[in-house]
Amino acid sequence: MRIQSILILALSILIGFTKVNAQELNLDVRINIPGLKLADPKVLKTLETSVKEFMNNTSWTDDDFDALERIEGSLQINIKEDLSSNTFLADFYVTASRPVFGSNYYSTLLNHVDRSISFGYEEYAPLFNNKNAFSDNLSAILTYYAYVIIGFDYDSFSPFGGEKYFQIANNIVASVPPAISSSDKAWTSLSSERNRYWLLENILNPRVRPYRRAYYEYHRQGLDLMSNDAEKAKLAMLSALKTVGDVNKSYPDSMILQMFSDSKKQEVLDIFIPSKRGDRLKVYDIMTKLSPSQISEYSDLKS
């Protein structure tokens, strides 16, 4: 009886410990390995395991997450070239999604490609949470995207809920040493306006704050209420999209709005194609101005 009581107590402590330390992310991590010239493929398989454990087993916030609350997503690292036995050039494909209340549907929050990243990795070398100090480029990039994903998720559940985590990601950008940023210009404003620096510049720019509130309204007052009152939810989403369109006028061709278009295109089509013609045309006008190169993909909204 005493042994049974001890076991029950130990199990209770273990369950409590698991809940308190539950991690935020649940990412499917894959590294695609082409024909390598200099590196041992085994090193990259070890790296795949290390990245998966780092992203999914690190506690990134002080909040408690149940298993079902973890943020779903993926990180696909496509190795383009082995520059040496332990240095690689790769594209990082990052996605994240969140559940929609009252359904089994997941809405895409992030669908982004970070191209031509150069990083070094020694087999079994540890990865570090770089939110307080820079250690290496790979750790910094992984930490950056962990907080960006969490920021988008929190922004979708409460107005500006992700601010703290976007600020952490911005601090990571600022902490990258010149010797690193001179070779990986995605940390700086000097390359394109579609990189790690510009993503945080956009998110934290005062001109974009109406977009971030609309982002919350789109998800919480729109998608999450769809199962209760579809027409009311669509009106909230249309209002949010109008705000996104207004932000596009004040900050045209910004990275954050292009990312919204990329992640929400199919969802917007699925929801608004069955709507009345007047609403369809409003959505068509907004979305095609966000992404003129995809105008043909919205043609069904005009029919």
C-alpha positions as CSV (number, residue, x, y, z in Angstrom):
1,M,0.0,0.0,0.0
2,R,2.8,2.4,0.9
3,I,4.6,1.5,-2.3
4,Q,1.4,2.1,-4.3
5,S,1.0,5.5,-2.6
6,I,4.6,6.5,-3.4
7,L,4.1,5.5,-7.0
8,I,0.9,7.6,-7.3
9,L,2.7,10.6,-5.7
10,A,5.7,10.2,-8.1
11,L,3.4,10.0,-11.1
12,S,1.5,13.1,-9.9
13,I,4.8,15.0,-9.6
14,L,5.9,13.8,-13.0
15,I,2.6,14.9,-14.6
16,G,2.8,18.2,-12.9
17,F,6.4,18.7,-14.0
18,T,5.5,17.8,-17.6
19,K,2.8,20.4,-17.7
20,V,4.8,23.2,-16.2
21,N,7.7,22.5,-18.6
22,A,5.6,21.7,-21.7
23,Q,7.2,23.1,-24.8
24,E,5.5,25.5,-27.2
25,L,6.6,24.1,-30.6
26,N,5.8,20.9,-32.4
27,L,7.7,21.2,-35.6
28,D,8.3,18.5,-38.2
29,V,12.0,18.9,-39.0
30,R,13.4,17.5,-42.1
31,I,16.8,18.0,-43.8
32,N,17.0,17.1,-47.5
33,I,20.4,15.9,-48.4
34,P,21.5,16.0,-52.0
35,G,24.7,14.3,-53.4
36,L,27.4,15.7,-51.1
37,K,31.0,16.3,-52.3
38,L,32.8,17.1,-49.1
39,A,30.6,16.4,-46.1
40,D,29.6,13.0,-44.5
41,P,25.8,12.6,-44.9
42,K,25.8,11.1,-41.3
43,V,26.6,14.6,-40.0
44,L,23.4,16.0,-41.5
45,K,21.3,13.2,-40.1
46,T,22.7,14.0,-36.7
47,L,22.0,17.7,-37.3
48,E,18.3,16.8,-38.2
49,T,17.9,15.1,-34.9
50,S,19.6,18.0,-33.0
51,V,17.5,20.7,-34.7
52,K,14.3,18.8,-34.0
53,E,15.1,18.3,-30.3
54,F,16.3,21.9,-30.0
55,M,13.1,23.4,-31.5
56,N,10.6,21.1,-29.8
57,N,12.2,20.5,-26.4
58,T,13.3,24.0,-25.5
59,S,10.9,26.1,-23.3
60,W,10.8,29.4,-25.3
61,T,8.3,31.2,-23.0
62,D,7.3,31.2,-19.4
63,D,3.8,30.1,-20.2
64,D,2.3,26.6,-19.7
65,F,1.4,24.7,-22.8
66,D,-0.6,21.5,-22.8
67,A,0.3,18.9,-25.5
68,L,-2.7,19.9,-27.6
69,E,-1.8,23.6,-27.3
70,R,1.6,23.3,-28.9
71,I,2.1,25.2,-32.1
72,E,2.2,23.0,-35.2
73,G,4.6,23.6,-38.0
74,S,7.5,22.5,-40.0
75,L,11.1,23.3,-40.7
76,Q,12.5,21.9,-43.9
77,I,16.2,22.6,-44.5
78,N,17.2,21.9,-48.1
79,I,21.0,21.6,-48.4
80,K,22.1,23.2,-51.7
81,E,25.8,22.7,-51.3
82,D,28.4,21.5,-48.9
83,L,31.0,24.3,-48.9
84,S,33.3,22.2,-46.7
85,S,33.1,19.1,-44.5
86,N,31.2,21.1,-41.9
87,T,29.9,24.2,-43.7
88,F,26.7,24.2,-45.7
89,L,24.5,26.4,-47.9
90,A,20.8,25.8,-47.5
91,D,17.3,27.1,-48.0
92,F,15.1,27.1,-44.8
93,Y,11.3,26.5,-45.4
94,V,9.4,27.6,-42.3
95,T,5.7,27.0,-41.7
96,A,3.4,27.3,-38.7
97,S,-0.3,27.0,-38.1
98,R,-2.9,27.3,-35.4
99,P,-6.2,25.4,-34.8
100,V,-9.5,27.1,-35.6
101,F,-12.1,26.8,-32.8
102,G,-15.0,24.5,-33.4
103,S,-13.3,22.7,-36.3
104,N,-10.5,20.3,-37.2
105,Y,-9.1,23.0,-39.5
106,Y,-5.6,24.5,-39.0
107,S,-5.0,28.0,-40.4
108,T,-1.6,28.8,-41.7
109,L,0.2,31.6,-39.8
110,L,3.6,31.5,-41.5
111,N,4.8,30.1,-44.8
112,H,8.2,31.5,-45.5
113,V,11.4,30.6,-47.3
114,D,14.8,31.9,-46.1
115,R,17.2,31.3,-49.0
116,S,20.9,30.7,-49.3
117,I,21.8,30.5,-45.6
118,S,25.4,29.6,-44.9
119,F,26.1,27.9,-41.6
120,G,28.6,25.6,-39.9
121,Y,27.9,22.5,-37.9
122,E,30.3,20.1,-36.2
123,E,28.7,16.7,-35.5
124,Y,27.2,16.6,-32.0
125,A,27.9,20.3,-31.4
126,P,25.2,21.8,-29.2
127,L,22.7,24.4,-30.3
128,F,22.0,27.4,-28.1
129,N,19.0,29.6,-27.4
130,N,20.6,32.9,-28.7
131,K,18.1,35.3,-27.2
132,N,20.6,36.7,-24.8
133,A,24.0,36.3,-26.5
134,F,25.1,35.2,-30.0
135,S,26.9,31.9,-30.3
136,D,26.7,30.8,-33.9
137,N,24.7,31.6,-37.0
138,L,22.7,28.4,-37.1
139,S,21.6,28.7,-33.4
140,A,20.7,32.4,-34.0
141,I,18.5,31.6,-37.0
142,L,16.7,28.8,-35.3
143,T,16.1,30.9,-32.2
144,Y,14.9,33.8,-34.3
145,Y,12.3,31.6,-36.1
146,A,11.2,30.0,-32.8
147,Y,10.3,33.4,-31.5
148,V,8.8,34.7,-34.8
149,I,6.5,31.6,-34.9
150,I,5.4,32.2,-31.3
151,G,4.9,35.9,-32.0
152,F,2.6,35.2,-34.9
153,D,0.6,32.6,-32.9
154,Y,0.2,34.9,-29.9
155,D,-0.8,37.8,-32.2
156,S,-3.6,35.7,-33.6
157,F,-5.1,35.1,-30.1
158,S,-4.9,38.5,-28.6
159,P,-4.2,42.1,-29.9
160,F,-0.4,42.5,-30.1
161,G,0.0,39.4,-28.0
162,G,3.2,38.5,-29.7
163,E,5.0,41.8,-29.1
164,K,7.3,40.4,-26.4
165,Y,8.4,37.6,-28.7
166,F,8.9,39.8,-31.7
167,Q,11.0,42.1,-29.6
168,I,13.2,39.1,-28.6
169,A,13.6,38.2,-32.3
170,N,14.5,41.8,-33.0
171,N,17.1,41.7,-30.3
172,I,18.6,38.6,-31.9
173,V,18.9,40.6,-35.2
174,A,20.7,43.4,-33.3
175,S,23.1,41.0,-31.5
176,V,24.6,39.4,-34.7
177,P,28.2,40.4,-34.9
178,P,29.4,42.4,-38.0
179,A,31.7,39.5,-39.0
180,I,28.6,37.3,-39.4
181,S,26.2,39.8,-40.9
182,S,28.7,40.8,-43.5
183,S,28.5,37.3,-44.9
184,D,24.8,36.7,-44.1
185,K,23.2,39.9,-45.1
186,A,19.7,38.6,-44.3
187,W,20.5,40.0,-40.8
188,T,20.8,43.5,-42.2
189,S,18.9,46.2,-44.2
190,L,21.5,46.1,-46.9
191,S,20.2,43.2,-49.0
192,S,16.6,42.8,-50.1
193,E,13.5,43.9,-48.3
194,R,12.5,40.2,-47.9
195,N,14.8,39.0,-45.1
196,R,15.1,38.5,-41.4
197,Y,15.9,42.1,-40.7
198,W,13.0,43.5,-42.7
199,L,10.5,41.0,-41.3
200,L,11.0,42.4,-37.8
201,E,11.2,46.0,-39.1
202,N,7.8,45.5,-40.7
203,I,6.2,43.8,-37.7
204,L,7.4,46.5,-35.2
205,N,6.9,49.5,-37.5
206,P,4.1,51.8,-36.2
207,R,2.6,51.9,-39.7
208,V,1.9,48.1,-39.4
209,R,0.1,48.2,-36.1
210,P,-3.3,48.4,-37.7
211,Y,-2.4,45.3,-39.7
212,R,-1.5,43.4,-36.5
213,R,-4.8,44.3,-34.9
214,A,-6.6,43.2,-38.1
215,Y,-4.6,39.9,-37.9
216,Y,-6.1,39.2,-34.5
217,E,-9.6,40.2,-35.7
218,Y,-9.2,38.0,-38.8
219,H,-8.5,34.9,-36.6
220,R,-10.4,35.4,-33.3
221,Q,-13.4,37.4,-34.5
222,G,-13.5,35.7,-37.9
223,L,-12.2,32.2,-38.3
224,D,-12.7,31.2,-34.7
225,L,-16.4,32.2,-34.8
226,M,-17.1,30.6,-38.2
227,S,-18.7,27.5,-36.7
228,N,-21.2,29.6,-34.7
229,D,-22.2,32.3,-37.2
230,A,-20.5,32.1,-40.6
231,E,-22.0,35.3,-42.0
232,K,-20.9,37.3,-38.9
233,A,-17.5,35.8,-39.0
234,K,-17.1,36.6,-42.8
235,L,-18.0,40.2,-42.1
236,A,-15.3,40.4,-39.4
237,M,-12.8,38.9,-41.8
238,L,-13.8,41.2,-44.6
239,S,-13.4,44.2,-42.2
240,A,-9.9,42.8,-41.2
241,L,-8.9,42.4,-44.9
242,K,-10.0,46.1,-45.6
243,T,-7.6,47.2,-42.8
244,V,-4.8,45.1,-44.4
245,G,-5.6,46.8,-47.7
246,D,-5.3,50.2,-46.0
247,V,-1.9,49.3,-44.5
248,N,-0.8,48.3,-47.9
249,K,-1.6,51.8,-49.1
250,S,0.5,53.4,-46.4
251,Y,3.4,50.8,-46.5
252,P,3.2,49.3,-50.1
253,D,4.9,46.1,-51.0
254,S,6.0,45.4,-47.4
255,M,7.3,42.0,-46.6
256,I,4.8,41.3,-43.8
257,L,1.8,41.9,-46.1
258,Q,3.3,39.7,-48.8
259,M,3.7,37.0,-46.2
260,F,0.1,37.4,-45.2
261,S,-1.0,37.0,-48.9
262,D,1.2,33.9,-49.3
263,S,-0.1,32.2,-46.1
264,K,-3.8,33.2,-46.5
265,K,-4.4,33.0,-50.3
266,Q,-6.1,29.6,-50.4
267,E,-8.0,30.2,-47.2
268,V,-9.4,33.5,-48.4
269,L,-10.5,31.9,-51.7
270,D,-12.1,29.0,-49.9
271,I,-14.1,31.2,-47.6
272,F,-15.1,34.0,-49.9
273,I,-15.8,32.3,-53.3
274,P,-19.2,31.1,-52.0
275,S,-20.0,34.7,-50.8
276,K,-22.1,37.3,-52.5
277,R,-20.6,39.0,-55.5
278,G,-20.2,42.4,-53.8
279,D,-18.0,40.9,-51.1
280,R,-16.1,38.7,-53.5
281,L,-15.1,41.8,-55.6
282,K,-14.0,43.7,-52.5
283,V,-11.8,40.7,-51.5
284,Y,-10.5,40.5,-55.0
285,D,-9.5,44.1,-55.1
286,I,-7.7,43.9,-51.7
287,M,-5.8,40.6,-52.4
288,T,-4.7,41.4,-55.9
289,K,-3.3,44.7,-54.7
290,L,-1.4,42.9,-52.0
291,S,0.1,40.5,-54.6
292,P,-0.3,41.7,-58.2
293,S,1.8,38.8,-59.5
294,Q,-0.9,36.4,-58.3
295,I,-3.8,38.2,-59.8
296,S,-4.8,35.3,-62.0
297,E,-5.2,33.0,-58.9
298,Y,-8.0,35.2,-57.6
299,S,-10.0,35.2,-60.9
300,D,-12.7,32.9,-59.4
301,L,-13.7,35.8,-57.0
302,K,-14.8,37.8,-60.1
303,S,-17.1,35.1,-61.6
